């Protein structure tokens, strides 16, 4: 489908909404939509595009949140029919474009859980048709794509969200309140790490027979056409994925980005880069984001590490314990209840032999070091008397809390005609910062950023990577 046809359809939809008198607000479902969560008029029809492990997790989360899984789409017939075994009433499609053409008028929202290289093309097509979107992290592969997708979502007035689940965590709001109340003092340094190992491919595999269950051409999407080959770990491949930083950075950097109200870095400094290639992301790296002072906050250095067993030294007196505040889900627990061992709800957090989790971050404050897991779970890292001091100085709640998690937030945001907590106005700048780090790692040198002009300073090679390569016909990039 041509982009002109998509634009015409999106414009027609906006013209209709304008006639109905609601174009000035976010797109919402037809009249009668807010008559009870289970009312027929409140039905929210969602399509899932990309049905791998994370895609199915996304489907289950949105289904549990009360939406209707109306359509399933995947280029792999085994995955497609595997998901259909759970959502038997859903219609099935191999090509998301044909899905939009056939049932687009019946769809309200789309989950995009494909490989990174297909995020932009699927999401933009959905947005141009006026569909709300939930896009897995990272939102896009290039800075230019992030900006264009954010603008398209804003212009279409749809409800967007990125799949960084920890941003719906109440822990990060609690810690932000503590920080703003002065408990940490200044936080000039943040240590963030991803302990997973993602080896970089040195060359593409030789062409081989294409699996019968896979539509390889559709899997490639906007990427250049070529005979089938075993991609292996696509996340480690520059063309298709975003490496360790792109995979986990949206989770691990998010708490500090939110709590300290960070924007674009002014400089990215490369300290280590190992095991990389012309086509593969570095599997072991250390870089420093330099964020300028803002408001009452001083400058912040965010140190990022990724690679096997490549974690920062724990702070002195580390105690692996977690907080949980009193909320609607735990009405019988006292506020700031201390839980020895591991924070509740942190089922994916793994304690290592050095006392650290596989992924996480330290907020190294002048008075106190905060320790957060990959999804924003908060861990206590100081002597017990500090815990008593914290309880005595607990600030009042300043930021709203969310019940039901990330998927529920997106579904409710559509129903309530409001922004989701990680809509593109927030997820976009966070993703841009992550992409900047990947560009610096790819080039292997320090980079400086001009936020006002939106480009790197005196580096044409880096600036050329802001924009995605020209896509194949029929796709966006």
ZAPA-635408 format. One record per residue (C-alpha): x, y, z. Coordinates in steps of 0.5 Angstrom, whole numbers, padded with zeros to 4 digits, always signed. Layout:
<vexgus>
XYZ...
</vexgus>
This chain:
<vexgus>
+0000+0000+0000+0003+0007-0002+0004+0012+0003-0001+0017+0000-0007+0012+0000-0005+0011+0008-0005+0019+0009-0012+0020+0005-0015+0015+0010-0012+0018+0016-0014+0025+0013-0021+0022+0012-0022+0019+0019-0019+0026+0022-0024+0030+0018-0030+0025+0020-0028+0026+0028-0028+0034+0026-0035+0034+0024-0037+0030+0030-0034+0035+0034-0028+0031+0038-0022+0033+0033-0019+0037+0038-0018+0032+0043-0015+0025+0043-0018+0020+0039-0023+0016+0043-0028+0010+0041-0035+0012+0039-0041+0015+0043-0043+0011+0049-0036+0008+0050-0035+0010+0057-0041+0006+0059-0038+0001+0064-0032-0003+0062-0036-0009+0060-0041-0006+0056-0041-0008+0049-0040+0000+0047-0034-0001+0051-0030-0006+0047-0023-0005+0045-0021-0009+0039-0013-0010+0039-0009-0013+0034-0002-0016+0035+0003-0016+0030+0009-0020+0032+0008-0026+0036+0015-0028+0039+0016-0029+0046+0015-0022+0048+0009-0021+0043+0005-0026+0047+0007-0023+0053+0004-0017+0051-0002-0020+0048-0004-0024+0055-0002-0017+0058-0007-0013+0054-0012-0019+0054-0012-0019+0062-0013-0011+0062-0020-0012+0059-0019-0011+0051-0021-0016+0046-0015-0019+0042-0019-0019+0035-0013-0020+0030-0006-0024+0030-0001-0023+0025+0006-0026+0024+0010-0028+0019+0012-0035+0022+0006-0039+0021+0008-0043+0027+0008-0037+0032+0001-0035+0029-0003-0041+0030+0001-0042+0036-0002-0036+0039-0009-0037+0035-0009-0043+0040-0010-0039+0046-0014-0033+0042-0019-0037+0038-0024-0032+0036-0018-0028+0033-0017-0027+0026-0010-0029+0023-0006-0025+0018+0001-0026+0015+0002-0019+0013+0000-0013+0017-0002-0009+0011-0007-0014+0009-0010-0014+0016-0011-0007+0016-0014-0007+0009-0019-0012+0011-0021-0011+0018-0018-0004+0019-0025-0001+0020-0026-0006+0026-0019-0005+0029-0018+0000+0035-0011-0001+0037-0005-0005+0035+0001-0008+0039+0008-0008+0035+0012-0013+0038+0016-0015+0032+0024-0014+0031+0027-0007+0032+0027-0006+0024+0020-0007+0023+0017-0003+0029+0017+0004+0025+0014+0001+0019+0008-0002+0023+0007+0003+0028+0007+0009+0023+0002+0005+0018-0003+0004+0024-0002+0011+0026-0004+0014+0019-0010+0010+0020-0012+0013+0027-0010+0007+0031-0008+0007+0038-0001+0004+0039+0003+0000+0044+0010-0001+0041+0016-0005+0044+0022-0002+0046+0026+0001+0043+0021+0005+0040+0025+0006+0033+0032+0005+0031+0034+0012+0029+0033+0019+0032+0029+0021+0026+0024+0015+0026+0023+0017+0033+0022+0024+0032+0017+0022+0026+0013+0017+0029+0012+0022+0035+0010+0027+0031+0005+0022+0027+0002+0020+0034+0001+0027+0036-0002+0030+0029-0007+0024+0029-0008+0025+0037-0008+0017+0038-0006+0014+0045+0001+0011+0045+0006+0007+0049+0012+0004+0049+0014-0003+0052+0018-0001+0058+0014-0004+0063+0018-0001+0069+0015+0006+0068+0009+0004+0071+0012+0002+0077+0010+0006+0083+0017+0005+0086+0020+0010+0081+0015+0015+0083+0016+0014+0091+0024+0015+0089+0023+0021+0085+0019+0024+0091+0025+0022+0096+0030+0025+0091+0026+0032+0091+0025+0032+0098+0033+0032+0099+0034+0025+0102+0039+0023+0097+0042+0030+0096+0045+0031+0089+0046+0025+0085+0052+0027+0080+0053+0020+0078+0048+0014+0076+0051+0007+0075+0047+0003+0070+0049-0004+0068+0046-0010+0064+0050-0016+0065+0047-0021+0059+0052-0023+0054+0050-0022+0047+0056-0024+0042+0056-0020+0036+0056-0023+0029+0062-0022+0025+0059-0024+0018+0052-0026+0016+0051-0033+0015+0051-0036+0008+0044-0037+0005+0041-0043+0006+0034-0046+0005+0028-0042+0007+0024-0045+0013+0017-0047+0010+0013-0043+0016+0017-0037+0015+0015-0031+0010+0022-0029+0009+0021-0023+0005+0016-0020+0010+0021-0021+0016+0026-0017+0012+0021-0011+0012+0024-0005+0010+0031-0008+0010+0034-0010+0003+0032-0016+0000+0037-0022+0000+0036-0030+0000+0034-0033+0006+0040-0034+0012+0040-0036+0019+0040-0029+0022+0041-0032+0029+0041-0027+0035+0038-0021+0031+0038-0016+0037+0046-0017+0036+0046-0015+0029+0046-0007+0027+0041-0008+0021+0036-0011+0025+0037-0010+0032+0039-0005+0037+0044-0009+0042+0044-0009+0049+0044-0002+0050+0037-0002+0046+0035-0008+0048+0035-0007+0056+0037+0001+0056+0029+0003+0056+0028-0001+0062+0035+0000+0066+0036+0008+0064+0029+0009+0065+0028+0010+0073+0034+0015+0073+0032+0019+0067+0025+0020+0070+0027+0021+0077+0032+0026+0075+0028+0029+0069+0034+0028+0064+0034+0030+0057+0039+0030+0051+0046+0029+0053+0051+0034+0051+0056+0029+0051+0057+0021+0050+0064+0019+0052+0067+0012+0050+0071+0008+0055+0071+0001+0053+0068-0003+0047+0070-0010+0045+0067-0016+0041+0064-0012+0036+0064-0012+0028+0062-0008+0022+0055-0011+0022+0054-0013+0030+0054-0009+0036+0059-0009+0041+0058-0015+0046+0062-0011+0052+0062-0004+0053+0062+0002+0058+0060+0009+0056+0059+0015+0060+0053+0020+0058+0054+0027+0060+0047+0031+0062+0047+0038+0063+0045+0042+0069+0037+0043+0069+0033+0047+0074+0036+0046+0081+0039+0040+0079+0047+0040+0078+0050+0036+0072+0049+0028+0072+0054+0023+0069+0050+0017+0067+0055+0011+0067+0053+0005+0062+0056-0002+0062+0054-0008+0059+0057-0015+0058+0058-0022+0062+0059-0020+0069+0061-0013+0068+0058-0009+0073+0060-0004+0078+0063-0004+0085+0057-0005+0090+0057+0001+0095+0060+0000+0102+0055-0003+0106+0050-0006+0101+0044-0009+0104+0040-0013+0099+0033-0011+0101+0027-0008+0098+0022-0003+0099+0014-0003+0098+0010+0003+0099+0003+0002+0102-0002+0002+0096-0009+0000+0093-0006-0007+0092-0003-0008+0099-0008-0004+0104-0005-0008+0110+0002-0007+0109+0005-0001+0113+0008+0005+0108+0015+0003+0106+0015-0004+0109+0022-0007+0109+0022-0014+0105+0029-0018+0106+0032-0021+0100+0028-0019+0094+0023-0013+0093+0016-0016+0092+0014-0017+0085+0021-0017+0082+0020-0025+0080+0025-0023+0074+0031-0020+0078+0036-0025+0079+0041-0024+0085+0048-0025+0083+0054-0028+0087+0057-0021+0089+0050-0019+0091+0048-0015+0085+0042-0017+0080+0044-0018+0073+0041-0012+0071+0040-0005+0075+0042+0002+0077+0045+0006+0083+0043+0013+0084+0050+0015+0087+0047+0021+0092+0051+0025+0096+0047+0023+0102+0045+0016+0100+0045+0011+0094+0039+0008+0091+0039+0001+0088+0034+0000+0083+0033-0007+0079+0031-0007+0072+0024-0005+0072+0025+0000+0077+0024-0004+0083+0027-0001+0089+0033-0004+0094+0035-0001+0100+0043+0000+0100+0045+0003+0107+0045+0001+0114+0039+0000+0118+0039+0007+0121+0038+0010+0115+0032+0006+0114+0029+0009+0120+0031+0016+0118+0028+0015+0111+0021+0013+0115+0021+0019+0119+0022+0024+0113+0018+0020+0108+0015+0026+0104+0008+0026+0102+0005+0023+0095+0006+0028+0090+0006+0024+0084+0000+0019+0082+0000+0012+0083-0002+0007+0078-0006+0000+0079-0005-0006+0074+0001-0005+0071+0003-0002+0064-0002-0006+0060-0007-0004+0064-0005+0003+0064-0005+0004+0056-0012+0000+0056-0015+0005+0061-0011+0011+0058-0015+0009+0051-0022+0009+0055-0020+0015+0059-0018+0019+0053-0011+0021+0057-0004+0020+0056-0001+0013+0058+0005+0014+0063+0010+0012+0057+0007+0015+0051+0012+0018+0046+0013+0025+0049+0017+0021+0054+0019+0015+0051+0021+0019+0045+0027+0023+0048+0029+0017+0052+0030+0012+0046+0034+0018+0043+0039+0018+0048+0039+0010+0048+0040+0011+0040+0046+0016+0041+0050+0011+0045+0049+0006+0040+0052+0011+0035+0058+0013+0039+0059+0005+0040+0058+0004+0033+0063+0009+0031+0068+0008+0037+0069+0015+0039+0066+0021+0043+0061+0025+0041+0058+0032+0043+0050+0033+0041+0047+0040+0040+0040+0039+0043+0038+0046+0040+0040+0044+0033+0038+0036+0034+0045+0034+0031+0052+0032+0033+0057+0037+0033+0062+0037+0027+0061+0030+0026+0058+0028+0019+0059+0021+0020+0055+0021+0026+0050+0025+0023+0049+0021+0017+0046+0015+0022+0041+0020+0025+0036+0018+0019+0035+0011+0017+0037+0008+0010+0032+0008+0005+0026+0003+0005+0024-0002+0000+0018-0001-0004+0012-0002+0001+0015-0001+0007+0017+0006+0011+0023+0007+0015
</vexgus>
